[in-house]
């Protein structure tokens, strides 16, 4: 739950922070892409949150471990290879976008993340967007998707943990805001050649720890 809350903070701060690199006019020109993905991701987020609430803790740990491996693989492939485009006709592109959105929304809701690691390559692959525009569009999709997941989690009373860990939550939130602002302003300045492999290793190590959790 803490991770979900911090992810929302990051998305809320990163989106306006990226406007210097990707202006609002550029995003508005591609609003149909966000709508296409949201058609599936909103439903997926509700379903994913429902599954997560109902899962036994031991099962959820294993599911999270597997999804972390998926995230690590998506990060490494996206940033170490040149992602092409499928050049699909509109009649195929739209349903594929909705289906992909559903899967990403479900994964993001279960893991409590924004889902950019999967949204960005999907937007590049299906809609032929450049990586910077894809990153900002992914935030537009992530925000309402996360809010839908939050609505479902709140029905289970899961967010009581935020009140019980208020000081820790506020400290992490402050760091997340600072990091999101800095990251948004530095889009394209620093190479991901070092950061992406390190993040991939952290995700893989975390997946091993979760898989062993009782």
Secondary structure, DSSP 8 states (H G I E B T S, - for coil): -HHHHHHHHHHHHHHHHGGGTS-HHHHHTTHHHHHHHHHHHHHHHHHHHHHHHHS-HHHHHHHHHHHHHHHHHHHHHHHHS--------HHHHHHHHHHHHHHHHHHHHHHTS--HHHHHHHHHHHH---HHHHHHHHHHHHHHHHHHHHHHHHTTTTTHHHHHTHHHHHHHHHHHHHHHHHHHHTTTTS-HHHHHHHHHHHHHHHHHHHHT--
